[in-house]
Amino acid sequence: QVQVVESGGGLVQPGGSLRLSCAASGSIFSFDAMGWYRQASGKQRELVAVISTGGTTNYADFVKGRFTISRDGAKNTVYLQMNSLEPEDTAVYYCNAAGPLWQRPRISYWGQGTQVTVSS
């Protein structure tokens, strides 16, 4: 039994900041890579950022240095610091946690999402 829960979304003005949090918990003690995805109204879900167990990060091109992903492995928690937010960033943001390497078959776990709205 595994659950992934996001928090920290909300309404912010253009140029503002938000910090999203995601905690994975349950029967699995540790996870492999964890990341953030987003889905805007009428569009496909897309990768925002991902971080490995060793701290290696990968970002989508549209981030352009504005977002930072970080991880607390001991707590199975991942964060997304979002600065200089623009209306185009408005979307539901989803957290994903990949199961450990020993898991067969390996499973990817998703949260329910948290709404981020950037508007004046």
C-alpha positions as CSV (number, residue, x, y, z in Angstrom):
1,Q,0.0,0.0,0.0
2,V,1.7,3.2,-1.3
3,Q,0.4,6.7,-1.5
4,V,1.8,9.9,-3.0
5,V,0.5,13.2,-1.7
6,E,1.2,16.7,-3.1
7,S,0.7,20.0,-1.4
8,G,1.6,23.7,-1.8
9,G,-0.4,24.7,-4.8
10,G,-2.6,27.8,-5.0
11,L,-3.2,31.1,-6.6
12,V,-0.2,33.4,-7.2
13,Q,0.4,36.6,-9.2
14,P,2.7,36.7,-12.2
15,G,6.3,37.0,-11.0
16,G,5.5,35.3,-7.7
17,S,6.8,32.1,-6.2
18,L,5.4,28.8,-4.8
19,R,7.0,25.7,-3.2
20,L,5.4,22.4,-3.9
21,S,5.9,19.3,-1.6
22,C,5.4,15.6,-2.3
23,A,5.6,12.8,0.2
24,A,5.6,9.1,-0.8
25,S,4.7,6.6,2.0
26,G,3.4,3.2,2.7
27,S,4.8,-0.4,2.4
28,I,7.9,0.7,0.4
29,F,10.8,2.2,2.4
30,S,12.7,3.8,-0.5
31,F,12.1,4.9,-4.1
32,D,14.2,5.4,-7.2
33,A,13.8,8.6,-9.2
34,M,11.1,11.1,-8.3
35,G,9.8,13.9,-10.3
36,W,7.2,16.5,-11.1
37,Y,4.8,16.7,-14.2
38,R,2.1,19.1,-15.1
39,Q,-1.0,19.2,-17.2
40,A,-2.6,22.4,-18.4
41,S,-6.2,22.5,-19.5
42,G,-6.6,21.0,-23.0
43,K,-3.0,19.9,-23.2
44,Q,-1.0,16.7,-22.6
45,R,0.9,16.0,-19.4
46,E,4.5,17.0,-19.6
47,L,7.7,16.5,-17.6
48,V,8.8,19.5,-15.4
49,A,11.7,18.1,-13.5
50,V,13.1,14.8,-12.2
51,I,15.7,13.9,-9.6
52,S,17.6,10.7,-9.0
53,T,18.5,9.0,-5.7
54,G,22.0,10.5,-6.1
55,G,20.7,14.0,-6.7
56,T,21.2,14.2,-10.5
57,T,18.5,16.5,-11.9
58,N,16.9,17.0,-15.3
59,Y,14.6,19.9,-16.3
60,A,12.2,20.7,-19.1
61,D,13.4,23.5,-21.4
62,F,10.6,25.8,-20.4
63,V,11.9,26.0,-16.9
64,K,14.8,28.3,-18.0
65,G,16.4,28.3,-14.5
66,R,13.2,29.4,-12.7
67,F,12.5,26.1,-11.0
68,T,14.5,24.0,-8.7
69,I,13.8,20.4,-7.7
70,S,15.3,18.9,-4.5
71,R,14.9,15.7,-2.5
72,D,15.0,14.4,1.1
73,G,15.7,10.7,0.6
74,A,15.3,9.8,4.2
75,K,11.7,11.1,4.2
76,N,10.9,10.0,0.6
77,T,10.0,13.7,-0.1
78,V,10.6,15.8,-3.1
79,Y,10.1,19.6,-3.5
80,L,9.7,22.0,-6.4
81,Q,10.6,25.6,-5.8
82,M,9.0,27.7,-8.5
83,N,10.1,31.4,-9.0
84,S,9.2,34.0,-11.6
85,L,5.9,32.3,-12.3
86,E,4.0,33.1,-15.5
87,P,0.4,32.6,-16.6
88,E,1.6,29.8,-18.9
89,D,2.7,27.9,-15.8
90,T,-1.0,27.4,-14.8
91,A,-1.6,23.7,-14.6
92,V,-2.3,20.7,-12.3
93,Y,1.1,19.6,-11.0
94,Y,1.6,15.8,-10.4
95,C,4.3,14.1,-8.4
96,N,5.7,10.7,-9.5
97,A,7.8,8.2,-7.6
98,A,9.4,5.2,-9.2
99,G,9.6,2.0,-7.3
100,P,13.0,0.6,-6.1
101,L,15.2,-1.4,-8.5
102,W,14.5,-4.7,-6.8
103,Q,10.7,-4.4,-7.4
104,R,9.3,-6.9,-10.0
105,P,7.5,-5.7,-11.9
106,R,8.7,-2.1,-11.1
107,I,5.8,0.3,-10.5
108,S,5.5,4.0,-11.0
109,Y,3.3,5.7,-8.4
110,W,1.3,9.0,-9.0
111,G,-0.2,11.5,-6.7
112,Q,-3.6,13.1,-7.3
113,G,-2.1,16.5,-8.3
114,T,-2.2,20.0,-6.9
115,Q,-3.5,23.1,-8.8
116,V,-1.2,26.0,-9.5
117,T,-2.9,29.1,-10.9
118,V,-0.9,32.2,-12.0
119,S,-3.1,35.2,-12.6
120,S,-3.4,38.9,-11.8
